[in-house]
Amino acid sequence: MKIYDELVWRGLIKDVSSPDLEEKLNNGGMTFYIGTDPTGDSLHIGHFSSFLISKRLKDAGHNPILLVGGATGLIGDPKPDTERPMITKEQVQHNFDCLKKQAQDLFGFEVVNNYDWSKDLNFIDFLRDYGKYFNVNYMLNKDIVKRRLDLGITYTEFSYMIMQAMDFYWLYENKDCHMQVAGQDQWGNITAGIELIRKKTGKEAYGFTMPLLTKSDGTKFGKTNGHAIWLDRKKTSPYEMYQFFINSEDDKVIDYLKFLTFLSKEEIEELEEKNKTQPHLREAHKALAKEVITFIHGEEAYNEALEISQMLFSGKIQNLTLEQVQSCFNGVPSIEMEEDTQILTALVKVGAASSNREARQFVTGGSVLVNGEKVTDVEFVVKKENAFGQVATVIRRGKKNYYVINHK
C-alpha cells in the first residue's frame, strides 16, 4: 500500500484540507509538523499514538518536525468545559526540557519550541501582523471556540488559535514546512494556520487530522481511573504498561494495533482472526503489549514486564525486587505498620478479612500467601525483616486479591 492508503486503512485520517493531499503524501518530500504543549513533564500514550504518525511519514519519505509549545503552553488550549489553570514559566520550561528529551530519545527528530519565535513579539505587532488576518466571526464558528461560548471564554484562550496559526506560518517561512498534522480536536487551529499562510503569502499549505483513539465508552485512550499511562517509566512502569495493554478491550484491541504498532496489514488481520476465533489466547493483546513496550522502553524492559506478570500469575513473587513490588502493587489496598504483627491481625487491618474469625478461616484453609509463601499457621508473625527491602510485605488472599503492608 502507498502511505495514504495505509493511513486510511489504519484509521489515521479523519479530516483533510485538500484533495491534493493524497498525491502529496504518496510522493514524499514534504516537511510537516506535529505538536503538543508541555502541560506535564512526560508524554503519555495519547501523545504516543499521535506522534507515531511522524515516524510513519518519515518512513514514507517526509521530513518531520516535533513542536513542543513553550509559548502556547503558557496560554493553554481551550478545554471543552473550563479554562486551564495557568502554570509558571519555570514549570513550562522544565516540562519542555523533559518532553524534548523524551521525543528525541523515542524518535530522533528535530524538536522546536514556539517560545523561541514568540517571546520577542510585542502586542502592537501581534495585532498588526497577525490579528488583522482573523475575522472574529470566522473564529467564533470554529468548534474549539464554539463549544465554550455558553460557558464563557477569556480573550487569552480565544487568542490560542492565532498563536497556533502563527506557529504554522513561522515554520512555513523558516523551515519550509507545508503541512500540519494533529488530533481531530485541532482541526480548527490547523485550518486557521492554512488560512493565515494563504493570506500572508498567497500560497497553499496543507493539513490533516487523526481520530482520537478512545476506549469503548468514548473516554480518551491512555487514561485509566483518571490517570494517564505515562511514557516515563518512573511514572508508569513497563509492567503497569504491560497490564494496561494486556487488559485492553477485545473490541478495541485491533484498532490499537493499527494505531500504535508497525505490524503489517497481514499480521494484524491474522491477529484479528485469532481474536475472533480464540479470544482466550489473547494473542492480539500480547502482540500489542510487546510492540508498544519494546518501541518505548526496549526489549529488555518488555521481557522484564512479561517475567513479572508470569511471577504474579503463578504467585511466585519471591524473586521480585522492592522496586518491582512497588510497581506491581501500586494502587492495591495498603496500610502502614510500625510493629511486627500477627497474621490474623494483619489480615483484618489491611482489609483482607472482616474479622479475626474470617482471617483464621483463610489462613487454616490455605488461601493466604505472604511474600509468595503459603501461611497456614495462625501464629505466624509478619515481620519487617522479612519484607521486600525491609519495606513492603505482600499478602495474597485467594488467587487475585493482593494487599501491601508498608513497614515504617
Steps between C-alpha positions, in 0.01 A plus 500: 500500500601858441526710814164673456317169456681357801405797717137461392508126572643563845226757567753781534337758275182687591505846340714616206540858385530429128432218250860551386630365829475134399743548213734717708515244779568220256775695323700574818734792555274723712616662822220482757454556869303356786496655844399489863504745787723428803219481755678212673855370531434178307323392186227239541354232275257750350796707378677186384207394282514840327877538480540162332365664186831685476692175460249357252532809284878508545520142374293613199757766411368806686688724743348530850533782751373448855381819668481527878314823568679699766299809399159341445555298817502827693156584358316168485288345227130552583350199676138403429374580849732740683802726471835336555693613808805710422838343571820690566766569240747298707270197502432530128875513431559194720220314322637604160846367584351166611274461196774602259730230637223238487407589143859499379578173679193332349505642148829684447328778307550875523314657794412871496354736761253769389613717792817568301314698232217633720682646799616821333176582317338812647127551532465764229688288249287201598183693418636658180688202358264221601181616669377691195492175299245337734133580465326462836197336337735248338654422838162469674395233249792275587400204716785563741346840585132430441491224761602752767273794413217404734739454791712799412851527361772751588684708242816310593352165400326658200844608375638145510380434146700798371813384683480152347441650158809717556699183567396350167583825320842529670590141418377549143724805457805378692496119471324455165224318692194450280282272711368469855370177650300481824213333682148567378436753778762727339331528160393860559853602595649325198265669253567835670870451431434403139290816455766721659766362265274552200417860596859599581678317217236415242617138512338178614585288801341174604382310803318192614370372830495160664204361695555498875565148620237417760370216711157348438334748735643793305760604756847584376734209455789493742296606800400253768335591828578861419873435459694513175724219382826693495801433278730587792565163666532673838135602467373185326721193515531263202308245710210742556503579129498127424197449722321791336542356152446136591166602651390708201141459390455217253295714263766775492827308498521481120452877475783540751724272293435714193562826682789406725712243316685453175372148447396442140143474372545126462633456853220705652231320300639167620483624860148628438391154388656342810331761717165385357556124500729456804444805720614314812857488364514883489753487218406846375536647848839338551624628163377849586679503834821365349512743208425815700718428802792390284476818293483728805721325754688229311491122485659453841227702670232299318656169606517621860133603492407161358705320765339700781156424359576128492629512859181666616283255308675207667514673837877449517606854572797424726756619246343841441699807597354768724470731198310232310272437797418867530431515129289184486284578798459871451137574580412180691364539858789582733571612853800614699619310807768585751517169686516133406143368488333163540353378171134504606525859619687597182230350278227694677690830503592484134142415404559142387259367765204653681578339836754285683265205453490543123876560492553170687289318241704647215830402664406146602331449163831569323383805306753749643848564361752739652773611260420204279514237776186323621420564867282253692617574855268745676791602726711614206641849546542751219846649554678797351823300472331259258345769282619592151786738565379501861235738375204317345319179585264361235199298614289301258161365596355260247619518141469870419464705818822679590581730793815680608635581843755781498732475799604829659 
